[in-house]
């Protein structure tokens, strides 16, 4: 039998003030004396003034653009709630697939779609982790406003991420870890060194207390606070495994709490996967000097805000296409062909990217593109696909 997720009300109860469902006790936060730097962590929130008092004009423009786009997205969602359901379903599938793919956790497309739709149960470790991500994502979508943002809740969400896996989650790491990359020549390089395991519980307590104080004070833009939290979480790297996926889930939770809900309709995780190299470059640039309190948040914030900007830009044509006439729907298909990362794609790929567009109309647009020598067909039967010849149309 497929596993069904908790209802909205159950999600709220599960992550409310009581932690008895998980047997977790909410510890008192441990903070160093004012002005002291006993530990080398939570550096972003110890010096918010240094990071945020003089925001570059480029980042201010990003923030202003996002706020304007947010208003348009909210108006569209109020006017066409039913029409956006297809976008929600597509974003859910893409988010589960992309966030796990970044960590090399994959499953065949059909199996992934069945797991997301809860029509099957996991068969192996990868599928268990995919199903767990889908469960946590559903919890966030259903009750973000009612989920308290605390270290204990972070542990509970991590436990849910691993609820189908043989190795349970929910505990801070008990040994030190490194964030590494494998280079093309096979050598392994250290991206950055996280906070050690002994200091991790105190680091997470301080991070959340300082974040909460800054969030409630409302003196800095909440998108900047969400970006700073994500960076500090990644450098603390509090779990043995699953830190990257947790960072993306927590980012989404903070965006929803801040009123930025484009992630319901456009997969932010997919945008990160598509810009993975830039993601790692920005992370490397902003983690340098973090342990000494000398890091620069701006490269990471620029990337973080860039992804959100891209999500809002993608939302508008997609939302218009699912409610407008045939011309807009044709443009939705063409936009996919023009911007798809790979030159080769299948009909099913186009269909997923063009919710609300009929199969026959997709075929018609693809035939027109073929006749204009923009794409060509390859293979036959199950192996049939399309190959993009150019994208300057």
Secondary structure as UniProt FT lines:
FT   HELIX           8..14
FT   TURN            20..23
FT   TURN            34..35
FT   HELIX           43..46
FT   HELIX           48..52
FT   TURN            53..54
FT   HELIX           57..79
FT   TURN            81..84
FT   HELIX           85..102
FT   TURN            103..104
FT   HELIX           109..116
FT   TURN            117..118
FT   HELIX           125..143
FT   HELIX           144..146
FT   HELIX           151..161
FT   TURN            162..164
FT   STRAND          178..182
FT   TURN            184..185
FT   STRAND          188..193
FT   HELIX           197..217
FT   HELIX           222..236
FT   HELIX           243..257
FT   TURN            258..259
FT   HELIX           262..264
FT   HELIX           268..274
FT   HELIX           276..287
FT   TURN            288..289
FT   HELIX           290..292
FT   HELIX           298..321
FT   TURN            322..323
FT   HELIX           326..339
FT   STRAND          344..345
FT   HELIX           347..353
FT   TURN            355..356
FT   HELIX           359..371
FT   TURN            372..373
FT   STRAND          375..378
FT   HELIX           381..383
FT   STRAND          385..388
//
